[in-house]
């Protein structure tokens, strides 16, 4: 079965010479704010309880996108479209995604000027909860695999949903998302796995990869779109199932077991 392998840079741009210490999850680092990371015991309830919500919302989004026949046809030939040709479909998918979430729409910026040094971004301000900006940079995305634009749109828009949940009292997973967004602002020098196992990053990659997988019959493989814990194989099965690992190994050893299994991804990305 032919699969498209997308070797794009991670969101926070680690270079290929990153050491093992920068790649793996660091327990001491994460224990500074343990409620923010899915590999910590303090986030076990989020990890185990959020999965079905993620998949359920993903299924609903897939259903609505497939109902738009021209969008579905465009996704089937996404590799042949220029970025400019993708943009009208990206905007419509964005609108459908926001509708599925039932939250207020963030601002969607698709230009080269707003954040010229970034390929994509979800901009937020903890002091101003209403500030939510999803950003795609056409020039930078045009240099990536064609599916990068769609994958990152799904991912960054999911962050807007999470962010609104973080400020809604009584919302499911409110504290888990708030802890993660707070950690993003307060902690420095994350490294690959520390950043991508934040509650919000783990879940947004899980959501985006699941939706894109369903839309493409699992033919697009993106080994740098999150950790393997947020990625699916060609059969739609998680490459690394953290919930099963907890059942088998216990939550106290989840981080060390994750690091053992992450070696495969590290070698694949040549980090």
C-alpha positions as a Markdown table, in Angstrom:
| # | Residue | x | y | z |
|---|---|---|---|---|
| 1 | Unk | 0.0 | 0.0 | 0.0 |
| 2 | Unk | 1.5 | 3.3 | -1.1 |
| 3 | Unk | 1.8 | 5.9 | 1.7 |
| 4 | Unk | 2.8 | 9.5 | 1.4 |
| 5 | Unk | 5.6 | 10.2 | 3.8 |
| 6 | Unk | 5.6 | 13.8 | 5.1 |
| 7 | Unk | 8.9 | 14.8 | 6.7 |
| 8 | Unk | 8.1 | 18.3 | 7.8 |
| 9 | Unk | 9.7 | 20.3 | 10.6 |
| 10 | Unk | 8.0 | 20.1 | 14.0 |
| 11 | Unk | 6.0 | 23.2 | 15.1 |
| 12 | Unk | 8.7 | 24.5 | 17.3 |
| 13 | Unk | 11.6 | 23.7 | 14.8 |
| 14 | Unk | 14.1 | 21.5 | 16.5 |
| 15 | Unk | 17.1 | 20.9 | 14.1 |
| 16 | Unk | 18.2 | 17.4 | 13.0 |
| 17 | Unk | 21.2 | 17.4 | 15.3 |
| 18 | Unk | 19.0 | 17.5 | 18.4 |
| 19 | Unk | 20.4 | 15.3 | 21.1 |
| 20 | Unk | 18.6 | 12.4 | 22.7 |
| 21 | Unk | 18.1 | 14.5 | 25.8 |
| 22 | Unk | 16.3 | 17.1 | 23.7 |
| 23 | Unk | 14.1 | 14.5 | 22.0 |
| 24 | Unk | 12.9 | 12.3 | 24.9 |
| 25 | Unk | 10.5 | 13.3 | 27.7 |
| 26 | Unk | 12.2 | 14.7 | 30.8 |
| 27 | Unk | 10.5 | 13.8 | 34.0 |
| 28 | Unk | 12.1 | 16.6 | 36.0 |
| 29 | Unk | 11.1 | 19.2 | 33.4 |
| 30 | Unk | 7.5 | 18.0 | 33.3 |
| 31 | Unk | 7.2 | 17.8 | 37.1 |
| 32 | Unk | 7.5 | 21.6 | 37.2 |
| 33 | Unk | 3.8 | 21.6 | 36.0 |
| 34 | Unk | 2.7 | 18.0 | 36.1 |
| 35 | Unk | -0.9 | 18.6 | 35.3 |
| 36 | Unk | 0.0 | 20.0 | 31.9 |
| 37 | Unk | 1.6 | 16.7 | 30.5 |
| 38 | Unk | -0.2 | 13.5 | 29.5 |
| 39 | Unk | 2.8 | 11.4 | 30.6 |
| 40 | Unk | 2.4 | 12.5 | 34.2 |
| 41 | Unk | 0.2 | 10.7 | 36.7 |
| 42 | Unk | -1.6 | 14.0 | 37.5 |
| 43 | Unk | -3.0 | 13.9 | 33.9 |
| 44 | Unk | -4.1 | 10.3 | 33.8 |
| 45 | Unk | -7.8 | 11.1 | 34.0 |
| 46 | Unk | -7.5 | 13.5 | 31.0 |
| 47 | Unk | -5.6 | 11.0 | 29.0 |
| 48 | Unk | -8.0 | 8.1 | 29.6 |
| 49 | Unk | -11.3 | 10.2 | 29.5 |
| 50 | Unk | -10.6 | 12.5 | 26.6 |
| 51 | Unk | -9.9 | 10.0 | 23.9 |
| 52 | Unk | -13.5 | 9.1 | 23.1 |
| 53 | Unk | -14.5 | 12.8 | 23.0 |
| 54 | Unk | -11.7 | 13.4 | 20.5 |
| 55 | Unk | -12.6 | 10.6 | 18.2 |
| 56 | Unk | -16.3 | 11.3 | 18.4 |
| 57 | Unk | -15.8 | 14.9 | 17.4 |
| 58 | Unk | -13.4 | 13.8 | 14.7 |
| 59 | Unk | -16.0 | 11.4 | 13.2 |
| 60 | Unk | -18.6 | 14.2 | 13.1 |
| 61 | Unk | -16.2 | 16.5 | 11.3 |
| 62 | Unk | -15.3 | 13.8 | 8.8 |
| 63 | Unk | -18.9 | 13.1 | 8.1 |
| 64 | Unk | -19.7 | 16.8 | 7.4 |
| 65 | Unk | -16.6 | 17.3 | 5.2 |
| 66 | Unk | -17.5 | 14.2 | 3.2 |
| 67 | Unk | -21.0 | 15.5 | 2.7 |
| 68 | Unk | -19.5 | 18.5 | 0.8 |
| 69 | Unk | -18.8 | 16.6 | -2.4 |
| 70 | Unk | -16.5 | 19.2 | -3.9 |
| 71 | Unk | -14.4 | 19.4 | -0.7 |
| 72 | Unk | -14.1 | 15.6 | -0.6 |
| 73 | Unk | -13.0 | 15.6 | -4.2 |
| 74 | Unk | -10.5 | 18.3 | -3.6 |
| 75 | Unk | -9.0 | 16.4 | -0.7 |
| 76 | Unk | -8.6 | 13.3 | -2.9 |
| 77 | Unk | -6.5 | 15.3 | -5.3 |
| 78 | Unk | -4.9 | 17.7 | -2.7 |
| 79 | Unk | -1.4 | 16.8 | -3.9 |
| 80 | Unk | -2.2 | 18.3 | -7.3 |
| 81 | Unk | -3.5 | 21.7 | -5.9 |
| 82 | Unk | -1.4 | 24.8 | -5.5 |
| 83 | Unk | -1.7 | 26.5 | -2.1 |
| 84 | Unk | -3.8 | 29.2 | -3.7 |
| 85 | Unk | -6.2 | 26.6 | -5.0 |
| 86 | Unk | -6.3 | 25.0 | -1.5 |
| 87 | Unk | -7.2 | 28.2 | 0.3 |
| 88 | Unk | -11.0 | 28.3 | -0.5 |
| 89 | Unk | -11.4 | 24.7 | 0.7 |
| 90 | Unk | -9.3 | 25.4 | 3.8 |
| 91 | Unk | -11.6 | 28.3 | 4.7 |
| 92 | Unk | -14.7 | 26.1 | 4.3 |
| 93 | Unk | -13.1 | 23.3 | 6.3 |
| 94 | Unk | -12.3 | 25.8 | 9.0 |
| 95 | Unk | -15.9 | 26.9 | 9.2 |
| 96 | Unk | -17.2 | 23.4 | 9.3 |
| 97 | Unk | -14.7 | 22.5 | 12.1 |
| 98 | Unk | -15.7 | 25.5 | 14.2 |
| 99 | Unk | -19.4 | 24.5 | 13.8 |
| 100 | Unk | -18.6 | 20.9 | 15.0 |
| 101 | Unk | -16.9 | 22.4 | 18.1 |
| 102 | Unk | -19.9 | 24.6 | 18.9 |
| 103 | Unk | -17.5 | 27.4 | 20.0 |
| 104 | Unk | -16.8 | 30.9 | 18.8 |
| 105 | Unk | -14.7 | 31.1 | 15.7 |
| 106 | Unk | -11.1 | 32.3 | 16.1 |
| 107 | Unk | -9.6 | 34.7 | 13.6 |
| 108 | Unk | -8.2 | 32.9 | 10.6 |
| 109 | Unk | -5.2 | 34.6 | 9.0 |
| 110 | Unk | -3.7 | 33.2 | 5.8 |
| 111 | Unk | -0.9 | 35.5 | 4.8 |
| 112 | Unk | 2.9 | 36.0 | 4.9 |
| 113 | Unk | 3.0 | 39.1 | 7.0 |
| 114 | Unk | 1.2 | 38.5 | 10.3 |
| 115 | Unk | 3.8 | 36.1 | 11.7 |
| 116 | Unk | 6.5 | 36.1 | 9.1 |
| 117 | Unk | 8.9 | 33.8 | 11.0 |
| 118 | Unk | 6.3 | 31.1 | 11.6 |
| 119 | Unk | 4.9 | 28.5 | 9.3 |
| 120 | Unk | 1.7 | 28.0 | 11.4 |
| 121 | Unk | 0.6 | 29.3 | 14.7 |
| 122 | Unk | -2.2 | 29.5 | 17.3 |
| 123 | Unk | -1.7 | 32.8 | 19.0 |
| 124 | Unk | -3.3 | 33.3 | 22.4 |
| 125 | Unk | -3.0 | 35.6 | 25.5 |
| 126 | Unk | -3.8 | 34.1 | 28.9 |
| 127 | Unk | -4.8 | 37.6 | 30.1 |
| 128 | Unk | -7.1 | 38.0 | 27.1 |
| 129 | Unk | -9.1 | 34.8 | 26.7 |
| 130 | Unk | -11.0 | 36.2 | 23.7 |
| 131 | Unk | -7.7 | 36.6 | 21.7 |
| 132 | Unk | -7.5 | 33.5 | 19.5 |
| 133 | Unk | -5.8 | 33.5 | 16.1 |
| 134 | Unk | -5.2 | 30.6 | 13.8 |
| 135 | Unk | -2.4 | 31.4 | 11.3 |
| 136 | Unk | -1.1 | 29.8 | 8.1 |
| 137 | Unk | 1.9 | 31.1 | 6.2 |
| 138 | Unk | 1.4 | 30.5 | 2.5 |
| 139 | Unk | 5.1 | 30.9 | 1.5 |
| 140 | Unk | 6.4 | 28.5 | 4.1 |
| 141 | Unk | 3.6 | 25.9 | 3.7 |
| 142 | Unk | 4.1 | 25.9 | -0.1 |
| 143 | Unk | 7.6 | 24.5 | 0.6 |
| 144 | Unk | 6.1 | 21.6 | 2.6 |
| 145 | Unk | 4.2 | 18.5 | 1.5 |
| 146 | Unk | 0.8 | 19.5 | 0.0 |
| 147 | Unk | -1.1 | 17.9 | 2.9 |
| 148 | Unk | 0.7 | 20.1 | 5.5 |
| 149 | Unk | -1.8 | 23.0 | 5.0 |
| 150 | Unk | -4.8 | 20.8 | 5.8 |
| 151 | Unk | -3.1 | 19.0 | 8.6 |
| 152 | Unk | -2.0 | 22.2 | 10.4 |
| 153 | Unk | -5.4 | 23.9 | 9.8 |
| 154 | Unk | -7.1 | 21.0 | 11.6 |
| 155 | Unk | -4.5 | 21.1 | 14.4 |
| 156 | Unk | -4.4 | 24.8 | 15.0 |
| 157 | Unk | -8.2 | 25.2 | 14.9 |
| 158 | Unk | -8.5 | 22.4 | 17.4 |
| 159 | Unk | -6.4 | 24.6 | 19.8 |
| 160 | Unk | -9.0 | 27.3 | 19.6 |
| 161 | Unk | -11.6 | 24.8 | 20.9 |
| 162 | Unk | -9.3 | 23.7 | 23.7 |
| 163 | Unk | -8.5 | 27.2 | 24.7 |
| 164 | Unk | -12.2 | 28.1 | 25.0 |
| 165 | Unk | -12.7 | 25.0 | 27.1 |
| 166 | Unk | -9.9 | 26.1 | 29.4 |
| 167 | Unk | -11.8 | 29.2 | 30.3 |
| 168 | Unk | -15.2 | 27.7 | 30.6 |
| 169 | Unk | -16.0 | 26.8 | 34.2 |
| 170 | Unk | -17.2 | 23.2 | 34.4 |
| 171 | Unk | -16.2 | 22.4 | 30.9 |
| 172 | Unk | -14.8 | 18.9 | 30.3 |
| 173 | Unk | -11.0 | 18.8 | 30.7 |
| 174 | Unk | -11.0 | 22.5 | 31.6 |
| 175 | Unk | -8.1 | 22.2 | 34.1 |
| 176 | Unk | -6.1 | 20.0 | 31.8 |
| 177 | Unk | -6.2 | 22.4 | 29.0 |
| 178 | Unk | -5.6 | 25.5 | 31.1 |
| 179 | Unk | -2.6 | 23.8 | 32.7 |
| 180 | Unk | -1.1 | 23.1 | 29.3 |
| 181 | Unk | -1.7 | 26.5 | 27.8 |
| 182 | Unk | -0.2 | 28.1 | 31.0 |
| 183 | Unk | 2.8 | 25.8 | 30.7 |
| 184 | Unk | 3.4 | 26.9 | 27.1 |
| 185 | Unk | 3.7 | 30.5 | 28.3 |
| 186 | Unk | 5.7 | 29.9 | 31.5 |
| 187 | Unk | 8.2 | 27.1 | 30.7 |
| 188 | Unk | 11.1 | 27.4 | 28.3 |
| 189 | Unk | 13.3 | 25.0 | 26.2 |
| 190 | Unk | 10.8 | 22.2 | 26.0 |
| 191 | Unk | 12.4 | 19.8 | 23.6 |
| 192 | Unk | 10.5 | 17.5 | 21.2 |
| 193 | Unk | 8.6 | 15.1 | 23.5 |
| 194 | Unk | 8.1 | 17.5 | 26.3 |
| 195 | Unk | 6.3 | 20.0 | 24.0 |
| 196 | Unk | 4.3 | 17.4 | 22.1 |
| 197 | Unk | 3.1 | 15.6 | 25.2 |
| 198 | Unk | 1.5 | 18.7 | 26.6 |
| 199 | Unk | -2.2 | 17.9 | 27.1 |
| 200 | Unk | -3.2 | 20.4 | 24.4 |
| 201 | Unk | -0.5 | 19.4 | 21.8 |
| 202 | Unk | -1.1 | 15.7 | 22.3 |
| 203 | Unk | -4.8 | 16.0 | 21.8 |
| 204 | Unk | -4.7 | 18.5 | 18.9 |
| 205 | Unk | -2.3 | 16.3 | 17.0 |
| 206 | Unk | -4.5 | 13.3 | 17.8 |
| 207 | Unk | -7.6 | 15.0 | 16.5 |
| 208 | Unk | -6.0 | 16.4 | 13.4 |
| 209 | Unk | -4.2 | 13.2 | 12.5 |
| 210 | Unk | -7.3 | 11.1 | 13.0 |
| 211 | Unk | -9.5 | 13.4 | 10.8 |
| 212 | Unk | -6.9 | 13.5 | 8.0 |
| 213 | Unk | -6.4 | 9.8 | 8.2 |
| 214 | Unk | -10.2 | 9.2 | 7.9 |
| 215 | Unk | -10.4 | 11.6 | 5.0 |
| 216 | Unk | -7.5 | 10.0 | 3.1 |
| 217 | Unk | -8.0 | 6.3 | 4.0 |
| 218 | Unk | -4.9 | 6.5 | 6.1 |
| 219 | Unk | -2.7 | 7.0 | 3.1 |
| 220 | Unk | -0.8 | 10.0 | 4.5 |
| 221 | Unk | 1.9 | 9.3 | 7.0 |
| 222 | Unk | 3.3 | 12.3 | 8.9 |
| 223 | Unk | 6.0 | 11.1 | 11.3 |
| 224 | Unk | 6.7 | 14.6 | 12.7 |
| 225 | Unk | 3.1 | 15.6 | 13.3 |
| 226 | Unk | 3.2 | 15.0 | 17.0 |
| 227 | Unk | 4.6 | 12.0 | 18.8 |
| 228 | Unk | 3.7 | 8.5 | 17.9 |
| 229 | Unk | 1.2 | 8.7 | 20.7 |
| 230 | Unk | -0.9 | 11.1 | 18.5 |
| 231 | Unk | -0.3 | 9.3 | 15.2 |
| 232 | Unk | -2.1 | 6.4 | 13.4 |
| 233 | Unk | -0.7 | 3.7 | 11.1 |
| 234 | Unk | -2.0 | 2.6 | 7.7 |
| 235 | Unk | -4.8 | 0.7 | 9.4 |
| 236 | Unk | -6.0 | 3.6 | 11.6 |
| 237 | Unk | -4.4 | 2.1 | 14.8 |
| 238 | Unk | -2.4 | 4.3 | 17.2 |
| 239 | Unk | 1.3 | 3.9 | 16.7 |
| 240 | Unk | 1.7 | 4.2 | 20.5 |
| 241 | Unk | -1.4 | 3.7 | 22.7 |
| 242 | Unk | -0.7 | 5.5 | 26.0 |
| 243 | Unk | -4.0 | 4.3 | 27.6 |
| 244 | Unk | -3.0 | 0.7 | 26.9 |
| 245 | Unk | 0.4 | 1.3 | 28.2 |
| 246 | Unk | -1.1 | 2.5 | 31.5 |
| 247 | Unk | -3.2 | -0.6 | 31.7 |
| 248 | Unk | -0.2 | -2.8 | 31.0 |
| 249 | Unk | 2.6 | -0.9 | 32.8 |
| 250 | Unk | 0.9 | 1.4 | 35.3 |
| 251 | Unk | 0.8 | 5.2 | 35.1 |
| 252 | Unk | 3.8 | 5.8 | 37.3 |
| 253 | Unk | 6.1 | 4.3 | 34.6 |
| 254 | Unk | 4.4 | 5.8 | 31.6 |
| 255 | Unk | 7.1 | 8.4 | 30.9 |
| 256 | Unk | 9.9 | 5.9 | 31.0 |
| 257 | Unk | 8.0 | 3.4 | 28.8 |
| 258 | Unk | 7.2 | 6.2 | 26.4 |
| 259 | Unk | 10.9 | 7.1 | 26.1 |
| 260 | Unk | 11.8 | 3.5 | 25.4 |
| 261 | Unk | 9.3 | 3.3 | 22.5 |
| 262 | Unk | 10.1 | 6.8 | 21.2 |
| 263 | Unk | 13.4 | 5.6 | 20.0 |
| 264 | Unk | 11.7 | 4.4 | 16.8 |
| 265 | Unk | 10.4 | 7.8 | 16.0 |
| 266 | Unk | 13.7 | 9.5 | 16.9 |
| 267 | Unk | 15.6 | 7.3 | 14.4 |
| 268 | Unk | 12.9 | 7.8 | 11.7 |
| 269 | Unk | 13.2 | 11.6 | 12.1 |
| 270 | Unk | 17.1 | 11.3 | 12.4 |
| 271 | Unk | 17.1 | 13.5 | 15.5 |
